Amino acid sequence: MVKLLWLISAKDDLKDIYDFIAADSTKYARHQIKQIRQRANVLKSNAYAGKIVREYDSDSIREIVIGHYRIIYRVINDKLIHIILIHHGARRFPRLLK
């Protein structure tokens, strides 16, 4: 099974998502974060479940989608995935992934 490592950037994104939604509903904010985390967990059994991120065209940088959110991740090897960022589709995509 593959280990998921949530990078600080992705954790910050989750916090921002939570804070934004919680302004209206803490219950829905918790639900949304739970859904994002559960969706990411599919990668534990299939690292290449997501599609290649079109902005980067690299086989190792991939995404899975839940609702309006894109979970961007990098396959490091067959044992490790870095969750890089959580991106809302209505926002401008960041220029550079480190």
N, C-alpha and C positions, 0 to 999 in steps of 0.2 A: 504494500500500500504506500502511496505517495504522501509525503508530509507537506502540509500547506503552511507557509510562513507568511503571515500578514505583515507587510512592510509598514513602517511608520506612516508613509504617505496614504496607504489604504486605510489604516486605522483612523487617521485624521479625516479622511473622506467619510467614513462611517459616522464619526462624531458630528461632522457638519450636516450630514443627512439627518441624523437623529435630531439635532438642535433645530433644524429648519422645520421638520415635520412636527416636532414636539411643541412648537409655538402654537399649533392648533390642537394637537392631540398626542399626548404622551403614549397612550395606548397604541395608536396607529404607528407612531415612531418606533416603538419596541417591536411591533409586528413586522415593519418593513426591514429593520436591521436583521431580525431573525430570518426572514425570507432570503435576504442577500447571503447571509452566512450558510444557510442550508443549500442554496443553489451552488455556492462555491464548493461545498463538500462533495459534489459529484466528481470533482477532479481527483479526489483521492483514489478512485478506482479507474479513472480514465483521463490521464493528463492531457490528451489531445482531443477531448470532447468539444472544446471550443473551436471557433474558426479563427483564421489568421486575421489580425488587426489590419485593416486595409491601409491605414495611415502609415504603417511601418513595413508591411510586406516581408515579415521575418517569420519563419516557421516556429521559432521559439516564443514569440510574443503573440498571445492569443486572447480571445475573449469569449465569455458566455454572457447571455443576456437574461435579465429578469425584469419584466416590466419596462420602464424607461431607463434602467440602469445597465451599464456595461461593466462587467467585472473583468478588468484587464490583468493578465497574469503572464509570467515568463516561466517556461519549462526550463529548469536548470539542469536536471538530469532525471533518470527514471525513479529517483527517490525523493526529489524536492521540487516544489513549485513556489515561486514568489508571487503573492498577490500584490500587484503594484499599485493599482488605483481602482476606485469605483467612480465611474463617470456617468453623469446624467445626460441623456441624449439631446436635451434642449440646450446644453451648454457647449461652448466652444471647446474643441479637443485640445489638450496641451500639446505644445510643439515637440517636446523632447522627453523621452523616457530615459532615465539613467539606469 
